[in-house]
Amino acid sequence: MTAYEVAVRAEATLGEGPTWDAAGDRLLWIDILGSRLHTYEPATGRRTVRTTEQHIGAVKPRAGGGLVLNLRDGVGLLDPDGAFRWLYHEPVPGRRANDAAVAPDGALWAGTMRYDEAPGGGTLSRLTGDGTVDVVLDDVTVSNGTGWSPDGRLMYYVDTPTRRIDVFDVEGTRVTGRRPLAEIEEGAGFPDGLTVDAEGCVWVALWDGGAVRRYTPGGELDRVVALPAPRVTACAFGGTDLRDLYVTTARVGLTDPHPLAGSLLVIPGAGQGLPQPAFAG
């Protein structure tokens, strides 16, 4: 497999959430604790940075243009003209947003966690464009990677301290039958963000593991790509043909961070990604 390259050299405190915005031909990514929303256009090298009013856990494109933001105090909408409004606002002291993903039906599955990572202090909720919120899981510690199989019949999910990638059956707007797909062994890091490729394999970033891994739909470890920064946070396919795997990293908590910690990396030609739905709101 082709070695990694540096897409954007940066010093993000907690780089996260790479997402390909097909309409804009650009990659979106964030610095959660730096309260920054980044964009990167691979074709031109153009970059932008926008500061958010509070810590941001995830950003995704909206079907009608603009962005949906998973923020500390709820979920907000950013219009194409830059105007902001809350879709769902529920501040909880000591809690913040974390990873989020858009389901095949256009709903946003948004995670939360406590700043102190208290067990069971986080949630995973499903939000629709009219602001309806259903709490799916209410005993999460660090809600992280979420993704769907190519046929939409399975949902994959990570609650980081469990060391597991779990899989659910999708039944309409509900998920059932939670079970382990794979477990990260002691000493190999903790599962963080994930993405699913066109073959139905799950790619997962390993926090304190300095790598991304690919697991088959049967849960077998298929590939490992080592990366220089130990705190690898999330991954997503991007580029016009969705064949390049973009990977975010963090430098938070490191006393002597690697020079690339906090940068956006890319593994060219890593596989074939799936087109990602935009938020229907």
C-alpha positions in Angstrom: 0.0 0.0 0.0 1.2 3.5 -0.8 2.7 5.3 2.2 1.0 8.3 3.8 1.5 11.9 2.6 0.9 15.1 4.4 -2.2 16.8 3.1 -2.2 19.7 5.5 0.6 20.4 8.0 -1.1 21.7 11.1 -1.0 21.7 14.9 -4.6 20.9 15.7 -5.1 20.2 19.3 -7.7 17.5 18.6 -8.0 17.1 14.8 -11.1 15.0 14.0 -14.0 14.2 11.7 -12.6 14.2 8.1 -15.6 14.3 5.7 -15.6 14.6 1.9 -18.0 17.3 0.7 -18.6 16.2 -2.9 -20.6 19.3 -3.9 -17.6 21.5 -2.9 -14.9 19.1 -4.0 -13.3 19.6 -0.7 -12.5 17.8 2.6 -14.0 19.1 5.8 -12.3 18.5 9.1 -12.2 20.0 12.6 -10.2 20.8 15.6 -12.6 19.9 18.5 -10.8 21.7 21.3 -9.4 24.4 19.1 -13.0 25.3 18.0 -12.0 25.4 14.4 -13.6 24.2 11.2 -11.1 23.5 8.4 -11.6 23.0 4.6 -9.1 21.6 2.2 -9.4 21.3 -1.6 -7.0 18.6 -2.9 -7.2 19.8 -6.5 -6.0 23.4 -5.7 -4.5 23.2 -2.3 -6.8 25.9 -1.1 -7.5 25.9 2.7 -9.9 27.8 4.9 -10.2 28.0 8.7 -13.3 29.2 10.5 -13.5 29.6 14.3 -16.7 28.3 16.0 -18.2 29.9 19.1 -17.7 26.7 21.1 -16.1 23.3 20.9 -17.2 21.4 17.7 -17.5 17.6 17.6 -18.3 17.1 13.9 -19.3 18.8 10.6 -21.3 17.4 7.7 -22.6 18.8 4.4 -26.4 19.6 4.1 -28.4 18.4 1.1 -29.6 22.0 0.3 -26.2 23.6 0.9 -24.4 24.7 4.0 -23.3 22.6 6.9 -24.6 20.9 10.0 -22.4 21.2 13.1 -22.4 19.0 16.2 -21.5 21.5 18.9 -21.0 21.5 22.6 -24.5 22.6 23.4 -26.4 20.9 20.6 -26.7 20.7 16.8 -26.6 23.8 14.6 -27.1 24.7 11.0 -24.7 26.9 9.0 -26.3 28.3 5.9 -24.3 28.9 2.6 -24.3 32.7 3.4 -22.7 32.0 6.8 -25.8 32.5 8.9 -26.0 30.2 11.9 -29.0 28.9 13.8 -29.7 26.1 16.3 -31.5 23.0 15.1 -31.4 21.4 18.6 -30.1 23.2 21.7 -29.6 21.4 25.0 -26.6 22.5 27.0 -25.5 20.0 29.6 -22.8 21.2 32.0 -19.6 19.2 31.7 -20.7 17.5 28.4 -19.6 18.2 24.8 -20.3 16.9 21.3 -18.1 14.3 19.7 -18.2 12.4 16.4 -21.3 12.3 14.2 -22.3 10.6 10.9 -25.1 10.9 8.4 -27.2 7.8 7.8 -28.4 6.6 4.4 -31.8 8.2 5.1 -30.2 11.6 5.7 -30.6 11.7 9.5 -27.7 12.8 11.6 -26.4 10.4 14.3 -24.7 12.6 16.8 -22.6 11.6 19.8 -21.7 13.3 23.0 -19.3 12.6 25.9 -18.4 14.2 29.2 -15.2 16.3 29.3 -14.0 14.1 32.2 -14.9 10.9 30.2 -17.1 9.7 33.1 -18.5 6.3 32.3 -22.0 6.4 30.8 -22.0 10.2 30.6 -22.5 10.4 26.9 -25.2 9.6 24.4 -25.9 8.7 20.7 -28.9 10.5 19.2 -30.7 10.5 15.9 -31.7 13.9 14.6 -33.8 14.7 11.5 -34.1 17.9 9.6 -37.1 19.2 11.5 -35.2 19.0 14.8 -36.7 15.8 16.0 -34.3 14.1 18.4 -34.4 10.4 19.5 -31.8 9.2 22.0 -30.7 5.8 20.8 -28.0 5.1 23.4 -27.9 6.9 26.7 -25.1 5.1 28.5 -22.1 5.8 26.3 -18.7 7.0 27.6 -16.9 8.3 24.5 -19.3 8.2 21.5 -17.1 7.9 18.4 -17.0 6.3 14.9 -20.4 5.5 13.3 -20.9 4.1 9.8 -23.2 2.0 7.6 -22.7 -1.0 5.4 -23.0 -0.5 1.6 -26.5 -1.9 1.6 -27.6 0.1 4.7 -28.6 -3.0 6.6 -25.8 -2.8 9.3 -24.5 0.1 11.4 -21.1 0.1 12.9 -20.3 2.0 16.1 -17.4 2.7 18.5 -17.7 3.6 22.2 -13.9 4.1 22.6 -13.2 2.7 26.1 -14.8 -0.6 25.2 -12.0 -1.3 22.7 -14.7 -2.7 20.4 -16.2 -2.0 17.0 -19.8 -3.0 17.5 -22.3 -3.8 14.8 -26.1 -3.3 14.8 -28.9 -4.5 12.5 -30.8 -1.5 11.0 -34.6 -1.8 11.1 -36.1 1.4 9.7 -35.0 4.3 11.9 -34.0 1.9 14.7 -31.0 -0.3 15.4 -31.1 -3.6 17.2 -29.0 -6.7 18.0 -25.8 -4.9 19.1 -22.8 -7.3 19.0 -19.0 -7.0 18.7 -17.5 -7.0 15.2 -13.9 -6.7 16.4 -11.9 -5.9 19.5 -8.7 -4.0 19.6 -6.1 -5.9 21.7 -4.4 -4.4 24.7 -1.4 -2.3 23.7 -2.6 -1.5 20.2 -4.5 1.7 21.1 -8.2 2.5 21.3 -10.7 2.6 18.4 -11.8 6.1 17.4 -13.4 7.3 14.2 -14.3 4.9 11.4 -15.4 4.7 7.8 -16.8 1.9 5.6 -15.5 1.2 2.1 -17.3 0.0 -1.0 -16.4 -3.6 -0.2 -18.1 -3.3 3.2 -14.9 -3.3 5.2 -14.5 -1.1 8.2 -11.5 1.2 8.5 -10.9 2.5 12.1 -8.4 5.0 13.5 -6.4 3.9 16.6 -5.9 6.5 19.3 -2.5 5.9 20.9 -2.1 3.2 18.3 -0.4 5.2 15.5 -2.3 3.4 12.8 -5.5 2.8 10.8 -6.9 -0.7 10.5 -9.2 -2.4 8.0 -11.6 -5.1 9.2 -13.6 -7.3 6.9 -17.4 -7.6 7.3 -16.7 -10.8 9.2 -14.5 -9.0 11.7 -11.1 -10.3 10.4 -8.2 -7.9 10.5 -7.3 -7.3 6.9 -4.8 -4.4 6.7 -2.8 -2.1 9.0 -1.3 1.2 7.9 1.2 2.6 10.4 1.3 6.4 10.8 3.8 8.7 12.5 1.5 10.4 15.0 0.4 8.2 17.8 -3.0 9.8 18.3 -4.8 8.9 15.1 -8.4 10.1 15.5 -10.6 9.4 12.4 -10.5 8.5 8.7 -12.6 9.1 5.6 -12.3 8.5 1.8 -12.1 11.6 -0.3 -11.0 13.0 -3.7 -13.1 13.0 -6.8 -12.9 9.2 -7.1 -13.1 8.5 -3.4 -9.9 6.4 -3.4 -7.7 8.4 -1.0 -8.0 7.9 2.7 -7.8 11.1 4.7 -6.7 10.7 8.4 -6.9 13.3 11.2 -4.5 13.3 14.2 -4.2 15.0 17.6 -1.5 16.4 19.8 -3.6 17.0 23.0 -2.0 15.4 26.1 1.4 14.7 24.4 4.4 16.2 26.2 6.7 15.8 23.2 4.4 15.5 20.2 5.6 14.2 16.8 6.1 17.1 14.3 3.1 15.8 12.3 0.8 15.4 15.3 -2.3 17.5 14.6 -1.8 17.4 10.8 -4.2 16.0 8.2 -2.6 13.0 6.5 -3.7 11.1 3.4 -3.0 7.5 2.2 -3.4 7.8 -1.7 -5.2 4.9 -3.4 -6.0 3.2 -0.1 -9.2 1.7 -1.4 -12.6 2.6 -2.8 -14.9 4.7 -0.6 -18.6 5.1 -0.7 -20.4 8.3 -1.5 -21.7 9.8 1.7 -25.2 11.2 2.1 -25.7 14.8 3.1 -27.8 15.8 6.0 -31.5 16.2 5.0 -32.0 19.5 6.8 
